[in-house]
C-alpha cells in the first residue's frame, strides 16, 4: 500500500527530515523562500493547519511568529519528534493540537476552519493515485476559510529529470525513468519512496479545478536548483549572498524558473469574503 510505504520511509527519516531545511544554505533556500512568500500571503494572526507537517519545522516557526497551529501528519514517529521539539522551543501555548492523519482525509476538521492551510515540502507528491491527489486538494481547500490562502509545495518533474542526467545516468534507459518522464509517477523502488513529480501547469490546473484563485506560483530553489556547492560557497560572502537572494526573489516566480525548480509552491485563495 502506497501510504504504508511512505509512512515507513519517513519513520526512518525523522531526524534527517528535521535537519533537511536548515542543513546548509542551499537547503535553507527552500525554507527561506517559503517563509518569504508566507509573510506576504498569510493573515497577520489566526489558526493555521500544517498538513503533512512532518517533524514540525514550519509548525514551530509559525508558532514563534504568533500563529496558532494544528500539526497533522500520518507518521507517528514524526509527531512524537515534533512534540519534543515544540516543548524544546517553548511554543506549546501556540500549538492547538498535534494529530495523526492523512491529507487525503481531513474529516476531523469542519469546513472553513482554518485562517490558512499549508501543505509544505511535498506531502501531496507522495499521494500517487490521481483520484486520491484530487481528493487531498479538495480537502485542503475545504477546511480553509473563505477568502483565506491554501499554500502547497510539491516536487518538480523537470527538475527530477535533471537529477537523473547529472547523478543517475545509468537509470535513463530503465522503465521507471520513462514512467516519471511521461506521467510523473515513481513507484518507490530505488532509494526514494513513492512519489508523483508535478509539472507546474498540472499543479495549477489541479487547484483551478477546485474553484480557487491561483495567486502565485514559486520555484523555491529557483535558478539555484542543482547547484548546491556553488550556492553554499556563495553564502559565505554576506554581500554577494544578499545580492543573489535579491536576484532569486526577482526571478523565482518566472514560469520557466518555476518549472525547473526542485520544489514548486502554489498559493491560492478560496472564493468568498474572509471572516
Buried (B, 14 or more C-beta within 10 A) or exposed (E): EBBEBBBEBBEEBBEEBBEBBEEBBBBBBBBBBBBBBBEEBBBEEBBBBBBBBBBBBBBBBBBEBEBBBBBBBBBEBBBEBBBEBBEEBEBEEBBBEBEEBBBBEBEEBEEBBBBBBBBBBBBBBBBBBEEBBBBBBBBBBBBBBEBBBBBBBBBBBBBBBBEBEEEBEEBEEBEBBEEBBEEBBBBBEEEEBBBBBBBBEBBBEBBEEBEBEBBBBBBBBBBBBBEBEEBBBBBEEEEEBEEBBEEBBEBBBBEEBBBBBBBBBBBBBBEEEEE
